[in-house]
Amino acid sequence: MKDQLESLVGMMVERGILLEEAVTEFEKKFIKRVLERLKGNQSRAAKALGIHRNTLSRKVGEYKLDHVSRRRS
C-alpha cells in the first residue's frame, strides 16, 4: 500500500495538483467509504474516523455526501 500511495503522490505532483485539492479529495472519499461501510450511521462513522459527530455532519454537508448518509432499507 505504501508503494501505491507513493506512486499516486508522484502522479499528483507531476500533474500540478495542489495540496489543498489533494487533501480535500482524499478526505471526501475516505468519509464516503466509511459512511458506506457503516450504512450511513454518522455516529458510528464519526467514531471510526476519530472525529466529533458534528464535524462529520458539517463535512457531509460541505462535500454533499447527504445521499450516502441516508440509511438504506
Contacts in CASP RR format, 6 or more apart in sequence:
PFRMAT RR
TARGET T0000
AUTHOR 0000-0000-0000
METHOD contacts of the structure
MODEL  1
MKDQLESLVGMMVERGILLEEAVTEFEKKFIKRVLERLKGNQSRAAKALG
IHRNTLSRKVGEYKLDHVSRRRS
12 22 0 8 1.000
27 59 0 8 1.000
27 63 0 8 1.000
28 63 0 8 1.000
28 65 0 8 1.000
30 49 0 8 1.000
31 45 0 8 1.000
31 49 0 8 1.000
31 56 0 8 1.000
31 59 0 8 1.000
31 60 0 8 1.000
31 63 0 8 1.000
31 65 0 8 1.000
32 63 0 8 1.000
32 65 0 8 1.000
32 68 0 8 1.000
34 45 0 8 1.000
34 48 0 8 1.000
34 49 0 8 1.000
35 41 0 8 1.000
35 42 0 8 1.000
35 45 0 8 1.000
35 60 0 8 1.000
35 65 0 8 1.000
35 68 0 8 1.000
35 69 0 8 1.000
36 68 0 8 1.000
37 48 0 8 1.000
38 44 0 8 1.000
38 45 0 8 1.000
38 48 0 8 1.000
39 71 0 8 1.000
39 72 0 8 1.000
40 68 0 8 1.000
40 69 0 8 1.000
40 70 0 8 1.000
40 71 0 8 1.000
40 72 0 8 1.000
41 71 0 8 1.000
42 53 0 8 1.000
42 56 0 8 1.000
42 57 0 8 1.000
42 60 0 8 1.000
42 69 0 8 1.000
43 53 0 8 1.000
45 56 0 8 1.000
46 52 0 8 1.000
46 53 0 8 1.000
46 55 0 8 1.000
46 56 0 8 1.000
49 56 0 8 1.000
59 65 0 8 1.000
60 66 0 8 1.000
60 68 0 8 1.000
60 69 0 8 1.000
END
